[in-house]
Amino acid sequence: MCLLSPMLYKTLSAAVFGIDANIIEVEVDVSGIKTDQDNFITVGLPDAAVRESKMRVRAALKNCGYDIPPTHITINLAPADIRKEGSGFDLPMALGILGAYGGLTPKQIDDCLFVGELSLDGSIRGIRGALPIAVEARGRKIAKLIVPEINAKEAAVVAGVDVYPVKSLLDVIHFLNTGNGIQPLRVETLELLHAKQHFSVDFKDVRGQQTAKRAMEVSAAGGHNLLMIGAPGSGKTMLAKRMPTILPPMTFEEALETTKIHSVAGVLDPNAGLVATRSFRSPHHTISDAGLIGGGMVPRPGEVSLAHNGVLFLDELPEFPRNVLEVMRQPLEDGTVTIARAAMTLTFPARFMLVAAMNPCPCGFFNDRTRDCRCTPQVVQRYLSKISGPLLDRIDIHVDVPAVNYKEMRSSSEPENSDAIRKRVEAARAIQLERLSKASERIYCNAQMGPQQIRKYCALTEDGERILERAMTQQGLSARAHDRILKVARTVADLEGTGPLATKHIAEAIQYRTLDRTYWV
């Protein structure tokens, strides 16, 4: 089909920045003057992938039967001061060119937003960030969102906008010209959120380690960071991998924010639509600081953001480079990661539970009851000093994980399963949600409390004051450790279902801070 009636045509698309999106107006101007050269120009701060769109768009249109004459084509991506990156502008560009040549039935398409990458045969491939684009479309009151079929389920999670899944450019053209052929996708968000979670691991597989299990239950109930120290083979990794099995289900707000991060990072399962299970991320100790925190010329989320509302497990903690561990200070304290580049500054959510595991020394048997340590005191201290005091201060619970003896390993008694532990955790979280629901910021657990909430909800008795003062003085704990002891004590009390903090709650919380004085001397 030859198209020869040039004009100006506009379509709407979107660009993703961080975990949010901006609406982009795609303006296509065709001069009508034939030329021997390929004068296809894209302006508006496009990156390399956007500039390469002209080759994909021309080939897709040609292979769909539309013969675009060699004329001057200028495409402006407005606003021009926002950098555009990715291949999701292929579809609106192609439609804009067709519209400019009269290939689309004259009608208003102001209520439609288009995203998608074109293959050379005209089929439409998936893009990153469909969920934040759908959220922005709803906020701008755009009624129809046309997305690749693979991204439709995640976009349809957002109520208030009709999501149309498309497979090819011809399908979109037929839909715009006739209004037929594609039906909006509907998904039941509550079904996605409340789908039964299946885990391949369970706490009933873990023999012994009652102290470590108790510490993990307290950690899960209050969202506290946890450090496990023990000899090789004592079960630290085994315990850590079972942490997600006792965490409470996510709220819809948590699931939506987590899904946005996974969508932008391009790791979202297209069949899931919504991330309803808390993430468990376990990067290798060779990871770079950019891989952990996020980065790139156009910053992408790192492991700490992918673990948002879930668990970040760092095995063999001292083996991570010092600079990699130190960049975790901001997300551990603030729950966000800010990445600054010359062109932009982006902030990603990163409110995760840190679960770390380590040996007490290079050989692994320092302070072990059954085997002798081969390391000198200087070697032990050099190994432990890889973890700085400020980072250690941000870990609420430190627990020793000794080797399991033969009698515990061969015991016939059945250990408690994850379901039983999770019920107690959920009951404690329910108490916290009710208590913290009036907070000015969104707070879901005790670990997220600020100084005002700590003063309000963690009042001590006279005995509790004396115990805490003695621990602060004798162990030389910091002000940050003081606050974290109170948060952990509040969680211990919530697990018991009691209101005020008792002496035993403070004592147990202090017990979880003693290892930094046992090893870091």
Secondary structure, 3 states (H helix, E strand, C coil): CECCCCCEEEEEEEEEECCEEEEEEEEEEEEEEECCCCCEEEECCECHHHHCHHHHHHHHHHHCCCECCCEEEEEEEECCCCCECCCCCHHHHHHHHHHHCCCCCCCCCCCEEECCEECCCCEEECCCCHHHHHHHHHHCCCCEEEEEHHHHHHHCCCCCCEEEEECEHHHHHHHHHHCCCCCCECCCHHHHHCCCCCCCCCHHHCCCCHHHHHHHHHHHHHCCCEEEECCCCCCHHHHHHCHHHHCCCCCHHHHHHHHHHHHHHCCCCCCCCCCCCCCEECCCCCCCHHHHHEECCCCEECHHHHCCCCEEEECCHHHCCHHHHHCCHHHHHHCEEEEECCCCEEEEECCCEEEEEECCCCCCCCCCCCCCCCCCHHHHHHHHCCCCHHHHHCCCEEEECCCCCHHHHCCCCCCCCHHHHHHHHHHHHHHHHHHHCCCCCCCCCHHHCCHHHHHHHCCCCHHHHHHHHHHHHHHCCCHHHHHHHHHHHHHHHHHHCCCCCCHHHHHHHHHCCCHHHHCCC
